[in-house]
Structures are given as structure tokens and as C-alpha cells.
């Protein structure tokens, strides 16, 4: 069942847009998570500049640039992924046989979680406020 059992078969296999979209989104997500953690816990810009702070040979400004660039790239990769998998997504949402919305509970749960997290971040409520306090406390205590 392996589509690429030999080196010759791997060379002959056609390029897979779906695999590329999944790998691209996954790799960007991993680096985006790492850069987000670094930026969250790195010293403030002035302290980082004064102390010549770096992590893995990158300064704070470089980490911020990396995070912003990867964030924009992730939007593109996620859009490509959604476009390629639109039939799967619509199948999860809509039952053609029953002409009804499927997975309502799962969709409702996802909307509620994202909505509550966004509201907590905007209004500075837990758990978003806890993350801000943790990041700020780390910066004040460590830097």
C-alpha cells in the first residue's frame, strides 16, 4: 500500500498539492509557535538591545520579524489548505443526503471556544490575562 516503495517510484510519483499544503502549514505552525513563545518571554526591546540579548543567534527584532513573516505565510498556507480540502470541509459541515448541517455540536464548540478566547484577550480576562501576567512576570523577574 506504500505509494513510494522504491527510489524510482518516489521520483515518478506526481507532485501532491495536498501533501505540500499540509507540510507547509504544519512546518510554519511549528516555527510560528516557537517564535511566539520566544517573543512572549524575551526581554523588552530596550533591555534586549542594551544587553545584546539573543537566542539561537537571533535578537529580539529578528524574532519579531520572523514571527510576523511566518504569521502572514501561515495565513496563505492555511488558505491554500482550506481551498484544497474544501470538499472535505463541506462534507463535515453539510450532509448532502439529509440536506442538513452536520457536526453542529463540534462547530458550536469550536465557535464558542474561539469566541471566548478572543473576548478574554480583548477584555484582558483569564486565561488570556494569566498568559499576559506570566509573560510580563517572566520579563520583569528575569530581565
N, C-alpha and C positions, 0 to 999 in steps of 0.2 A: 504493500500500500504506500510505500515511500515514493513520492513523485520524483525524487532525485537520488536514486540509489548509487549512481556512479558519477565520477567526474564528468564524463561525456554527457550524461543525462542532465547534470546541473548546467552545463554550458548550453545545451539545446533547449532547456526549459524557457518558456516565454517570460518576459518581464511581467511581474504581478503588481498592478497598481494598488490592489488591496493590501498586499503584504508591505509594500513600500509605505503606504499611508499609516498602517498600524505601527511599523517600526519607527517612522519619523515622529509620529505623535508620542509614542512611548519614550523614545530617547530624549526628545525635547522636554517632555513632562519630568523625567528624572533629573535632568540638569536644571530645569526651572525650579523644582522643589529644593535642590541643593543651593542654588543661588539665592532663593528666597530665604532660606534659613541663614545663610551667611550674612545677607543684608540685614536681616532682623536682629542678629546678635553681634554684628560688627560694631565697633565704636562709631560715634557720630563723625560726620565729615571732618570737622576741625580737629578733633582728637586723632582720628585716623591719619590726617595729614601731618600733624605735629609729631606723632610717634612713628611715622613711616610704617603704619600697620599694613600687613599683607597676610594673605592665606593662600597657599599653593601659588605663590609668586604673583598674585593679583591683589591690587589695592582696592579700597572700598569703591572708588569711582569706576574701576574696571568691573567689579562685581555688579554694581548697579547697571552699568551699560549692558553687561551680559544678560542680566535678569530682564531688562526691558526688551532687548532684542529677541530673546527666547520667548518672551510673552507674546510678542507680535507674531513670531514664527509659529507658536502654538495655536494661535487663532487661525492662521492659514492651514496648518496641518489638521486641526480639528474640523475645519470647514471641508477640506478635501475628504477626510474620513467620513464625515456625515454624508457628503454627496455620493461617495462610492457605496455606502451602506444604507442609503435611503430606503430601498425596498425592505430591508430587514427592520429598520426603524418603524416604517409604516405598518409592517406586519405585526410588530409588537403593540402598536397603538390601535390598529383598526382590523377588525375581523371582517373580511370581505364576505364570508359565508353568512355571518349573522348580521351584517351591516350595523355593527355597534362598536363602540370604543372598548378596547381590551386593556387589561392591566391597569385599570383605573386606580386601584389602591397603590400600586407601585408608582404610578405617575403622580398621584396625590401626595404620597410620602416624599418623593424627590422634590416636588414643588414646595412643599411645606418646609423641608429641611433647608433648602437653598434660600427661601424667603426669610425664614427665621434667622439664619446666619447672616444674611445681608442686613437685616434690620438690626441685629445685635451689633454688627460692625459700625453701622451708620450712627446708632444711638449710644455707642460705647457701653454696651451691656454684656454680661457674661454669655458665652465663653470668650467672645472677642476681646472684652476688656481684660480678661485674665491673660490672654496672649500678649496684649499690649503692655500690661504690667510686667509680665515675665521678661519680655524683650527689654523694656525700659530699666527694670531692676538689674538685669544682667549687665546692661551697658553702664549703669551708674556704679554697680558694685565691682565690675571687672575693669572698667576703663576709667 
